[in-house]
Amino acid sequence: MAFLVGLMRYFLLKTLLIKKINMKYKLKMKKNISVINMKIFAVDNEPFNTMLIEELLKEAKFENIKVFSSAEDQLIEIFDADNIPDLILSDIMMPNMSGYELRQKIKSVEKYKHIPIIMITAASMENSEPLKKSFEYGAMDFISKPINPIEIIARVRSALSLELQRQKLIQALDEIKQLQ
């Protein structure tokens, strides 16, 4: 019974959020093929949060999103499968491995340390410690819960645009090196 109530709550919230984005804010997203096809990984131990993030990003036309319920699962996907995302959205407070620890493990491997991470937390903004610590661990950006649909889409779009430019610079440098 509790499962059905939770499921109904999820679909009601999803419907309301999508309507809010589309109708009230009349949010128009440019379909930038390069950015929308980039790979996004999201991790949060709360299934509702990962579903919400996934739905918001899909509604904004991002096409390559993968969600995880634990940092460990995400690391396995990145390290074992060599499936490198262009951006990671990570909750900070998770059991077994925090978002900070996830960032630290990713940064410890040379070929993965460039992956940008946006930290997400439900911690009160009155306490600036999570914000400070996120940036100390190398997070690119920070989002507070409850997630604002416009904010997450804008921050993801900005992060991916920067990552795309980084990738283009590396490609251009490689081409210059080949000419020499």
KOLKOLVO-773542 format. One line per field, with one value per atom (N, C-alpha, C): atom name; x, y, z; residue in three letters. Coordinates in Angstrom, 1 decimal, always signed. Last residue first. Example, Ala and Ser with C-alpha at 12.3 -4.5 7.8 and 13.67 -1.06 7.14 Angstrom:
REM residues 2
atom = [N, CA, C, N, CA, C]
X = [+12.8, +13.7, +12.9, +13.2, +12.3, +13.2]
Y = [-2.2, -1.1, +0.0, -5.7, -4.5, -3.3]
Z = [+7.1, +7.1, +7.9, +7.8, +7.8, +7.8]
res = [SER, SER, SER, ALA, ALA, ALA]
//
This chain:
REM residues 180
atom = [N, CA, C, N, CA, C, N, CA, C, N, CA, C, N, CA, C, N, CA, C, N, CA, C, N, CA, C, N, CA, C, N, CA, C, N, CA, C, N, CA, C, N, CA, C, N, CA, C, N, CA, C, N, CA, C, N, CA, C, N, CA, C, N, CA, C, N, CA, C, N, CA, C, N, CA, C, N, CA, C, N, CA, C, N, CA, C, N, CA, C, N, CA, C, N, CA, C, N, CA, C, N, CA, C, N, CA, C, N, CA, C, N, CA, C, N, CA, C, N, CA, C, N, CA, C, N, CA, C, N, CA, C, N, CA, C, N, CA, C, N, CA, C, N, CA, C, N, CA, C, N, CA, C, N, CA, C, N, CA, C, N, CA, C, N, CA, C, N, CA, C, N, CA, C, N, CA, C, N, CA, C, N, CA, C, N, CA, C, N, CA, C, N, CA, C, N, CA, C, N, CA, C, N, CA, C, N, CA, C, N, CA, C, N, CA, C, N, CA, C, N, CA, C, N, CA, C, N, CA, C, N, CA, C, N, CA, C, N, CA, C, N, CA, C, N, CA, C, N, CA, C, N, CA, C, N, CA, C, N, CA, C, N, CA, C, N, CA, C, N, CA, C, N, CA, C, N, CA, C, N, CA, C, N, CA, C, N, CA, C, N, CA, C, N, CA, C, N, CA, C, N, CA, C, N, CA, C, N, CA, C, N, CA, C, N, CA, C, N, CA, C, N, CA, C, N, CA, C, N, CA, C, N, CA, C, N, CA, C, N, CA, C, N, CA, C, N, CA, C, N, CA, C, N, CA, C, N, CA, C, N, CA, C, N, CA, C, N, CA, C, N, CA, C, N, CA, C, N, CA, C, N, CA, C, N, CA, C, N, CA, C, N, CA, C, N, CA, C, N, CA, C, N, CA, C, N, CA, C, N, CA, C, N, CA, C, N, CA, C, N, CA, C, N, CA, C, N, CA, C, N, CA, C, N, CA, C, N, CA, C, N, CA, C, N, CA, C, N, CA, C, N, CA, C, N, CA, C, N, CA, C, N, CA, C, N, CA, C, N, CA, C, N, CA, C, N, CA, C, N, CA, C, N, CA, C, N, CA, C, N, CA, C, N, CA, C, N, CA, C, N, CA, C, N, CA, C, N, CA, C, N, CA, C, N, CA, C, N, CA, C, N, CA, C, N, CA, C, N, CA, C, N, CA, C, N, CA, C, N, CA, C, N, CA, C, N, CA, C, N, CA, C, N, CA, C, N, CA, C, N, CA, C, N, CA, C, N, CA, C, N, CA, C, N, CA, C, N, CA, C, N, CA, C, N, CA, C, N, CA, C, N, CA, C, N, CA, C, N, CA, C, N, CA, C, N, CA, C, N, CA, C, N, CA, C, N, CA, C, N, CA, C, N, CA, C, N, CA, C]
X = [+52.9, +54.3, +55.3, +50.4, +51.0, +52.4, +49.9, +50.1, +50.7, +49.5, +50.7, +50.9, +47.1, +48.3, +49.5, +45.4, +45.6, +46.8, +45.6, +46.0, +46.3, +44.4, +45.8, +46.4, +41.7, +42.5, +44.0, +41.1, +41.1, +41.9, +41.1, +42.0, +42.2, +39.1, +40.4, +41.5, +36.9, +37.3, +38.7, +36.8, +37.0, +37.5, +36.2, +37.4, +37.8, +33.6, +34.7, +36.1, +32.3, +32.4, +33.5, +32.4, +33.1, +33.3, +30.8, +32.3, +33.0, +28.4, +29.0, +30.5, +28.0, +28.2, +28.8, +27.6, +28.7, +29.0, +25.3, +26.5, +27.7, +23.4, +23.7, +25.0, +23.4, +23.8, +24.2, +22.3, +23.6, +24.2, +19.8, +20.8, +22.2, +18.6, +18.8, +19.8, +18.6, +19.4, +19.6, +17.0, +18.4, +19.1, +14.5, +15.2, +16.7, +13.8, +13.9, +14.7, +15.4, +14.6, +14.9, +15.2, +15.8, +14.8, +15.3, +14.6, +15.1, +18.8, +17.5, +16.6, +21.3, +20.6, +19.2, +24.2, +22.7, +22.2, +27.2, +26.5, +25.1, +30.2, +29.0, +28.3, +32.5, +32.3, +31.2, +34.4, +33.2, +33.1, +36.8, +36.9, +35.6, +36.8, +37.0, +37.0, +36.2, +37.5, +37.8, +33.5, +34.5, +35.9, +32.4, +32.2, +33.3, +33.1, +33.7, +33.6, +31.3, +32.8, +33.5, +28.8, +29.2, +30.7, +28.8, +28.7, +29.2, +29.1, +30.1, +30.0, +27.1, +27.9, +29.0, +24.1, +25.3, +26.1, +22.0, +22.5, +23.9, +21.1, +22.0, +22.6, +21.0, +20.5, +21.6, +21.3, +21.8, +21.3, +20.7, +19.5, +20.0, +22.7, +22.5, +21.2, +25.0, +23.6, +23.4, +27.7, +27.2, +25.8, +28.8, +27.9, +27.4, +31.9, +30.8, +30.1, +33.7, +33.1, +32.0, +36.6, +35.1, +34.5, +39.3, +38.7, +37.2, +40.1, +40.1, +39.5, +40.4, +39.0, +38.9, +43.0, +42.1, +40.7, +44.1, +44.4, +43.4, +42.4, +42.7, +42.9, +41.5, +42.7, +43.2, +39.0, +40.2, +41.5, +37.4, +37.5, +38.7, +37.8, +38.2, +38.3, +36.7, +38.1, +38.6, +34.0, +34.8, +36.3, +33.3, +33.2, +34.1, +33.7, +34.5, +34.5, +31.6, +33.0, +33.9, +29.3, +29.7, +31.1, +30.3, +29.6, +30.0, +29.5, +30.4, +29.7, +27.6, +28.8, +29.8, +24.9, +25.5, +26.7, +25.3, +24.9, +25.5, +25.3, +25.1, +24.4, +25.5, +26.6, +26.4, +24.7, +24.3, +25.5, +26.0, +26.1, +25.5, +26.3, +25.5, +25.5, +28.8, +28.3, +27.5, +29.5, +29.1, +28.6, +30.3, +30.8, +30.4, +31.5, +30.5, +31.1, +32.9, +33.2, +32.1, +33.2, +32.1, +32.2, +34.7, +35.4, +34.3, +33.7, +33.2, +33.9, +35.2, +35.2, +34.7, +34.8, +36.2, +36.2, +32.0, +33.1, +34.4, +30.7, +30.3, +31.5, +31.8, +31.9, +31.7, +30.9, +32.3, +32.6, +28.1, +28.6, +30.1, +28.1, +27.6, +28.1, +29.1, +29.8, +29.4, +27.1, +28.3, +29.2, +23.8, +24.9, +26.2, +21.9, +21.4, +22.6, +22.1, +22.6, +22.1, +21.2, +21.1, +21.5, +22.1, +22.1, +22.1, +21.2, +21.3, +21.2, +21.1, +22.0, +22.2, +19.5, +19.2, +20.0, +17.7, +19.0, +18.7, +15.3, +15.8, +17.2, +14.1, +14.9, +15.6, +13.1, +12.1, +12.8, +15.4, +14.8, +13.8, +15.8, +16.8, +16.2, +13.5, +13.7, +14.7, +13.9, +12.7, +12.9, +16.3, +16.2, +15.1, +15.5, +16.6, +16.5, +13.4, +13.1, +14.2, +14.9, +13.8, +13.5, +16.6, +17.2, +16.1, +14.6, +15.5, +16.1, +13.5, +12.7, +13.5, +15.6, +15.1, +14.2, +18.4, +16.9, +16.4, +21.0, +20.5, +19.0, +22.2, +21.5, +20.9, +23.7, +23.7, +23.1, +23.9, +23.4, +23.3, +25.8, +25.5, +25.0, +25.5, +25.3, +25.0, +27.0, +26.7, +26.6, +25.6, +26.6, +26.1, +23.5, +23.9, +25.1, +23.2, +22.2, +22.5, +25.5, +25.4, +24.3, +25.2, +26.4, +26.2, +22.6, +22.9, +24.1, +20.7, +22.1, +22.5, +17.9, +18.3, +19.7, +17.1, +17.7, +18.2, +14.1, +15.5, +15.9, +12.1, +12.5, +13.9, +9.6, +11.1, +11.3, +7.4, +7.5, +9.0, +6.7, +7.9, +8.2, +4.1, +4.3, +5.5, +4.6, +3.5, +3.9, +6.9, +6.4, +5.5, +7.2, +8.3, +7.8, +4.7, +5.3, +6.4, +4.5, +3.6, +4.1, +6.5, +6.6, +5.7, +5.6, +6.8, +6.9, +3.2, +3.1, +4.4, +4.2, +3.2, +3.2, +5.7, +6.3, +5.5, +3.8, +4.9, +5.5, +2.3, +1.7, +2.7, +4.3, +3.7, +2.9, +4.9, +5.9, +5.3, +2.4, +3.0, +4.1, +2.1, +1.1, +1.7, +4.3, +4.2, +3.3, +3.4, +4.7, +4.7, +1.1, +1.0, +2.2, +2.3, +1.4, +1.2, +3.8, +4.5, +3.6, +1.9, +2.8, +3.5, +0.8, +0.0, +0.9]
Y = [+18.7, +19.1, +17.9, +17.7, +18.5, +18.8, +16.6, +15.7, +16.4, +18.9, +18.0, +17.1, +19.7, +20.6, +19.7, +17.7, +17.9, +18.7, +18.0, +16.8, +16.9, +20.6, +20.4, +19.1, +19.8, +20.8, +20.7, +18.1, +17.6, +18.5, +19.9, +18.8, +18.2, +21.7, +22.2, +21.0, +19.9, +20.5, +21.1, +19.5, +18.4, +18.9, +22.0, +21.4, +20.3, +22.4, +23.2, +22.7, +20.4, +20.3, +21.2, +21.5, +20.2, +20.0, +23.8, +23.9, +22.6, +22.5, +23.4, +23.6, +21.1, +20.4, +21.3, +23.3, +22.4, +21.6, +24.5, +25.2, +24.3, +22.4, +22.9, +23.7, +22.2, +21.0, +21.5, +24.7, +24.3, +23.1, +24.6, +25.7, +25.3, +22.4, +22.4, +23.4, +23.3, +22.1, +22.1, +25.7, +25.7, +24.5, +24.7, +25.7, +25.7, +23.0, +22.5, +23.5, +22.8, +23.8, +23.3, +20.4, +20.8, +21.7, +21.4, +20.7, +21.3, +21.0, +20.4, +21.2, +22.9, +22.6, +21.9, +22.3, +22.5, +22.1, +23.4, +22.9, +23.3, +22.6, +23.4, +22.7, +21.1, +22.2, +23.2, +20.0, +20.0, +21.2, +19.6, +19.8, +19.8, +19.7, +18.4, +18.5, +22.4, +21.9, +20.6, +22.4, +23.1, +22.7, +20.9, +20.5, +21.1, +22.5, +21.2, +20.7, +24.7, +24.9, +23.6, +23.4, +24.2, +24.3, +22.3, +21.4, +22.1, +24.8, +23.7, +22.8, +26.6, +26.7, +25.6, +26.5, +25.8, +25.8, +27.5, +28.3, +27.8, +25.6, +26.6, +27.5, +22.3, +23.6, +24.6, +19.5, +20.3, +21.7, +18.1, +18.6, +19.4, +18.6, +18.2, +18.8, +17.8, +18.1, +17.7, +18.8, +18.2, +18.7, +18.0, +18.9, +18.2, +17.4, +16.9, +18.1, +16.6, +17.5, +16.9, +14.7, +14.6, +15.6, +14.6, +15.8, +15.8, +12.2, +13.3, +14.6, +9.9, +10.3, +11.6, +9.4, +9.5, +9.9, +9.3, +10.3, +10.5, +8.9, +8.2, +9.2, +10.5, +9.8, +9.0, +11.6, +12.4, +11.7, +9.4, +9.7, +10.6, +9.6, +8.4, +8.6, +12.2, +11.9, +10.7, +11.8, +12.8, +12.5, +9.9, +9.6, +10.5, +11.5, +10.3, +9.9, +13.3, +13.8, +12.6, +11.7, +12.4, +12.9, +8.8, +10.1, +10.6, +5.5, +6.4, +7.7, +4.4, +3.7, +4.6, +6.6, +5.6, +5.0, +10.1, +8.8, +7.8, +13.3, +12.4, +11.1, +14.4, +14.4, +13.3, +13.3, +13.6, +13.6, +14.3, +13.5, +14.1, +14.1, +14.8, +13.9, +14.4, +13.6, +14.5, +14.3, +15.1, +14.1, +12.6, +13.9, +14.8, +9.3, +10.3, +11.7, +6.4, +7.7, +8.7, +3.3, +4.1, +5.5, +1.2, +2.3, +3.1, -0.7, -0.7, +0.3, -0.1, -1.5, -1.5, +2.7, +2.1, +0.7, +3.3, +4.2, +3.4, +1.3, +1.6, +2.4, +1.5, +0.2, +0.5, +4.0, +3.8, +2.5, +3.5, +4.5, +4.3, +1.8, +1.3, +2.2, +3.5, +2.3, +1.8, +5.4, +5.8, +4.6, +4.2, +4.3, +4.7, +4.2, +4.4, +4.4, +6.1, +5.1, +5.3, +6.7, +7.0, +5.8, +8.4, +7.1, +7.4, +9.8, +10.0, +8.6, +11.3, +10.2, +10.3, +13.5, +12.1, +11.0, +16.3, +15.6, +14.1, +17.7, +17.1, +16.5, +18.3, +19.4, +18.9, +15.9, +16.9, +18.1, +14.7, +14.2, +15.2, +16.2, +16.3, +15.7, +15.4, +16.8, +17.0, +12.6, +13.2, +14.6, +12.5, +11.9, +12.5, +13.8, +14.3, +13.8, +12.0, +13.4, +14.0, +9.6, +9.6, +11.1, +10.4, +10.0, +10.0, +10.9, +12.0, +11.6, +8.4, +9.5, +10.6, +6.9, +6.6, +7.8, +8.0, +8.1, +8.0, +8.1, +6.9, +6.9, +9.1, +9.5, +8.3, +10.2, +9.3, +9.9, +10.4, +11.0, +9.9, +11.1, +10.1, +10.9, +11.9, +12.4, +11.2, +12.5, +11.4, +12.0, +14.4, +14.1, +13.2, +15.3, +13.9, +13.5, +17.9, +17.0, +15.6, +19.1, +19.1, +18.0, +18.7, +18.3, +18.1, +19.7, +18.3, +17.9, +21.7, +21.7, +20.3, +23.1, +21.7, +21.7, +25.3, +25.2, +23.7, +25.5, +25.0, +24.8, +27.6, +27.2, +26.7, +27.7, +27.5, +26.9, +28.8, +28.8, +28.7, +28.7, +29.4, +29.6, +27.4, +28.6, +29.4, +25.2, +26.2, +27.5, +23.7, +24.0, +25.2, +23.6, +24.0, +24.5, +22.8, +24.0, +24.5, +20.3, +21.4, +22.7, +19.0, +19.2, +20.3, +19.1, +19.7, +20.0, +17.6, +19.0, +19.7, +15.1, +15.8, +17.3, +14.5, +14.6, +15.4, +14.4, +15.4, +15.6, +12.2, +13.5, +14.6, +10.2, +10.6, +11.9, +10.1, +10.4, +10.9, +9.5, +10.7, +11.1, +6.9, +7.9, +9.3, +5.7, +5.7, +6.8, +6.0, +6.6, +6.7, +4.4, +5.8, +6.6, +1.9, +2.5, +4.0, +1.5, +1.6, +2.3, +1.3, +2.4, +2.6, -1.2, +0.0, +1.3]
Z = [-36.5, -36.3, -36.6, -36.8, -37.9, -37.7, -34.4, -35.5, -36.7, -32.8, -32.5, -33.7, -33.9, -34.0, -33.8, -33.0, -34.4, -34.7, -30.2, -30.8, -32.3, -30.0, -29.6, -30.2, -30.8, -31.6, -31.3, -28.7, -30.0, -30.9, -26.6, -26.6, -28.0, -27.4, -27.2, -27.3, -27.2, -28.5, -28.5, -24.5, -25.4, -26.8, -23.6, -23.1, -24.1, -24.7, -25.1, -24.7, -23.3, -24.7, -25.2, -20.7, -21.0, -22.5, -21.1, -20.7, -21.0, -21.6, -22.6, -22.3, -19.2, -20.4, -21.5, -17.5, -17.2, -18.5, -18.7, -18.5, -18.4, -18.4, -19.7, -19.7, -15.6, -16.4, -17.8, -14.9, -14.4, -15.2, -16.2, -16.5, -16.1, -14.8, -16.3, -16.7, -12.2, -12.5, -14.0, -12.4, -11.9, -12.4, -13.2, -14.0, -13.7, -11.0, -12.3, -13.3, -8.0, -8.8, -10.2, -5.5, -6.8, -7.5, -2.0, -3.2, -4.5, -2.5, -2.6, -1.7, -4.3, -3.1, -3.4, -6.1, -6.2, -4.9, -7.5, -6.3, -6.5, -9.5, -9.1, -8.0, -9.6, -10.5, -10.1, -6.9, -7.6, -8.5, -5.4, -6.8, -7.6, -2.7, -3.3, -4.8, -2.3, -1.9, -2.5, -3.1, -4.0, -3.6, -0.9, -2.3, -3.2, +1.3, +1.1, -0.3, +0.8, +0.9, +0.7, +0.9, -0.2, -0.3, +3.5, +2.3, +1.1, +5.1, +5.1, +3.9, +5.5, +4.2, +4.1, +6.6, +6.9, +5.6, +5.3, +6.4, +6.8, +3.6, +3.1, +4.1, +4.8, +4.9, +4.4, +2.6, +3.8, +3.7, +0.4, +1.1, +2.4, -2.5, -1.1, -0.6, -5.1, -4.8, -3.3, -7.3, -6.0, -5.7, -10.3, -9.7, -8.4, -11.8, -10.9, -10.3, -14.8, -13.9, -13.1, -15.2, -15.2, -14.3, -15.0, -15.6, -15.6, -14.0, -13.1, -13.7, -15.5, -15.1, -14.3, -16.0, -17.2, -16.8, -13.3, -14.3, -15.4, -10.4, -11.6, -12.7, -8.4, -8.1, -9.4, -9.0, -9.2, -9.1, -8.1, -9.5, -9.9, -5.4, -6.1, -7.6, -4.8, -4.5, -5.3, -5.6, -6.3, -6.1, -3.6, -5.0, -5.8, -1.3, -1.5, -3.0, -1.7, -1.6, -1.9, -1.6, -2.9, -2.9, +0.4, +0.2, -1.2, +0.8, +0.1, -0.2, +2.9, +2.4, +1.7, +2.0, +2.8, +2.1, +1.2, +0.8, +1.7, +0.6, +1.8, +1.3, -2.0, -1.1, +0.0, -5.3, -3.9, -3.0, -8.3, -7.2, -5.9, -11.7, -10.6, -9.5, -14.0, -12.9, -12.0, -17.5, -16.3, -15.3, -19.3, -19.6, -18.3, -18.2, -18.5, -18.7, -19.5, -19.0, -19.3, -18.9, -19.5, -18.9, -18.2, -18.9, -19.6, -16.6, -17.9, -18.8, -14.3, -14.8, -16.3, -13.9, -13.8, -14.5, -14.3, -14.8, -14.9, -12.9, -14.3, -15.0, -10.4, -11.2, -12.7, -9.7, -9.9, -10.7, -9.4, -10.4, -10.7, -7.3, -8.6, -9.7, -5.3, -5.7, -7.0, -5.0, -5.6, -6.0, -5.9, -5.0, -5.7, -7.8, -6.5, -5.4, -10.9, -10.0, -8.6, -14.3, -12.9, -12.1, -17.3, -16.6, -15.1, -20.3, -18.9, -18.3, -23.1, -22.6, -21.1, -23.8, -24.3, -23.6, -22.9, -22.8, -23.0, -23.0, -24.2, -24.1, -20.7, -21.3, -22.5, -20.0, -20.5, -21.1, -19.1, -20.3, -20.9, -16.8, -17.8, -19.2, -15.3, -15.6, -16.8, -15.1, -15.8, -16.2, -13.6, -14.9, -15.7, -11.2, -12.0, -13.4, -10.4, -10.7, -11.5, -10.0, -11.0, -11.4, -8.0, -9.3, -10.4, -6.0, -6.5, -7.8, -5.5, -6.0, -6.6, -4.5, -5.9, -6.4, -2.8, -2.8, -4.2, -3.4, -2.8, -2.6, -6.5, -5.3, -4.7, -9.4, -8.3, -7.1, -12.9, -11.7, -10.6, -15.8, -14.7, -13.5, -19.2, -17.8, -16.9, -22.2, -21.2, -19.8, -24.9, -23.9, -22.8, -26.4, -26.5, -25.6, -25.9, -25.4, -25.6, -27.1, -25.7, -25.2, -29.9, -29.2, -27.7, -30.5, -30.6, -29.8, -28.8, -29.2, -29.3, -28.9, -29.1, -29.7, -26.4, -27.7, -27.8, -24.6, -24.7, -26.1, -22.9, -24.3, -24.3, -20.6, -20.8, -22.2, -19.4, -20.8, -21.2, -16.8, -17.1, -18.6, -17.0, -16.2, -16.6, -18.9, -19.0, -18.3, -18.5, -19.8, -19.9, -15.7, -16.6, -17.9, -14.8, -14.3, -15.2, -16.1, -16.4, -16.0, -14.7, -16.2, -16.6, -12.1, -12.4, -13.9, -12.3, -11.9, -12.3, -13.1, -13.9, -13.6, -10.8, -12.1, -13.1, -8.8, -8.7, -10.1, -9.7, -9.5, -9.5, -9.7, -10.9, -10.8, -6.8, -7.8, -9.1, -5.7, -5.4, -6.4, -6.7, -7.1, -6.8, -5.4, -6.8, -7.3, -2.7, -3.2, -4.7, -2.8, -2.4, -2.9, -3.4, -4.3, -4.1, -1.1, -2.4, -3.4, +0.9, +0.9, -0.4, +0.0, +0.0, +0.0]
res = [GLN, GLN, GLN, LEU, LEU, LEU, GLN, GLN, GLN, LYS, LYS, LYS, ILE, ILE, ILE, GLU, GLU, GLU, ASP, ASP, ASP, LEU, LEU, LEU, ALA, ALA, ALA, GLN, GLN, GLN, ILE, ILE, ILE, LEU, LEU, LEU, LYS, LYS, LYS, GLN, GLN, GLN, ARG, ARG, ARG, GLN, GLN, GLN, LEU, LEU, LEU, GLU, GLU, GLU, LEU, LEU, LEU, SER, SER, SER, LEU, LEU, LEU, ALA, ALA, ALA, SER, SER, SER, ARG, ARG, ARG, VAL, VAL, VAL, ARG, ARG, ARG, ALA, ALA, ALA, ILE, ILE, ILE, ILE, ILE, ILE, GLU, GLU, GLU, ILE, ILE, ILE, PRO, PRO, PRO, ASN, ASN, ASN, ILE, ILE, ILE, PRO, PRO, PRO, LYS, LYS, LYS, SER, SER, SER, ILE, ILE, ILE, PHE, PHE, PHE, ASP, ASP, ASP, MET, MET, MET, ALA, ALA, ALA, GLY, GLY, GLY, TYR, TYR, TYR, GLU, GLU, GLU, PHE, PHE, PHE, SER, SER, SER, LYS, LYS, LYS, LYS, LYS, LYS, LEU, LEU, LEU, PRO, PRO, PRO, GLU, GLU, GLU, SER, SER, SER, ASN, ASN, ASN, GLU, GLU, GLU, MET, MET, MET, SER, SER, SER, ALA, ALA, ALA, ALA, ALA, ALA, THR, THR, THR, ILE, ILE, ILE, MET, MET, MET, ILE, ILE, ILE, ILE, ILE, ILE, PRO, PRO, PRO, ILE, ILE, ILE, HIS, HIS, HIS, LYS, LYS, LYS, TYR, TYR, TYR, LYS, LYS, LYS, GLU, GLU, GLU, VAL, VAL, VAL, SER, SER, SER, LYS, LYS, LYS, ILE, ILE, ILE, LYS, LYS, LYS, GLN, GLN, GLN, ARG, ARG, ARG, LEU, LEU, LEU, GLU, GLU, GLU, TYR, TYR, TYR, GLY, GLY, GLY, SER, SER, SER, MET, MET, MET, ASN, ASN, ASN, PRO, PRO, PRO, MET, MET, MET, MET, MET, MET, ILE, ILE, ILE, ASP, ASP, ASP, SER, SER, SER, LEU, LEU, LEU, ILE, ILE, ILE, LEU, LEU, LEU, ASP, ASP, ASP, PRO, PRO, PRO, ILE, ILE, ILE, ASN, ASN, ASN, ASP, ASP, ASP, ALA, ALA, ALA, ASP, ASP, ASP, PHE, PHE, PHE, ILE, ILE, ILE, GLU, GLU, GLU, ILE, ILE, ILE, LEU, LEU, LEU, GLN, GLN, GLN, ASP, ASP, ASP, GLU, GLU, GLU, ALA, ALA, ALA, SER, SER, SER, SER, SER, SER, PHE, PHE, PHE, VAL, VAL, VAL, LYS, LYS, LYS, ILE, ILE, ILE, ASN, ASN, ASN, GLU, GLU, GLU, PHE, PHE, PHE, LYS, LYS, LYS, ALA, ALA, ALA, GLU, GLU, GLU, LYS, LYS, LYS, LEU, LEU, LEU, LEU, LEU, LEU, GLU, GLU, GLU, GLU, GLU, GLU, ILE, ILE, ILE, LEU, LEU, LEU, MET, MET, MET, THR, THR, THR, ASN, ASN, ASN, PHE, PHE, PHE, PRO, PRO, PRO, GLU, GLU, GLU, ASN, ASN, ASN, ASP, ASP, ASP, VAL, VAL, VAL, ALA, ALA, ALA, PHE, PHE, PHE, ILE, ILE, ILE, LYS, LYS, LYS, MET, MET, MET, ASN, ASN, ASN, ILE, ILE, ILE, VAL, VAL, VAL, SER, SER, SER, ILE, ILE, ILE, ASN, ASN, ASN, LYS, LYS, LYS, LYS, LYS, LYS, MET, MET, MET, LYS, LYS, LYS, LEU, LEU, LEU, LYS, LYS, LYS, TYR, TYR, TYR, LYS, LYS, LYS, MET, MET, MET, ASN, ASN, ASN, ILE, ILE, ILE, LYS, LYS, LYS, LYS, LYS, LYS, ILE, ILE, ILE, LEU, LEU, LEU, LEU, LEU, LEU, THR, THR, THR, LYS, LYS, LYS, LEU, LEU, LEU, LEU, LEU, LEU, PHE, PHE, PHE, TYR, TYR, TYR, ARG, ARG, ARG, MET, MET, MET, LEU, LEU, LEU, GLY, GLY, GLY, VAL, VAL, VAL, LEU, LEU, LEU, PHE, PHE, PHE, ALA, ALA, ALA, MET, MET, MET]
//
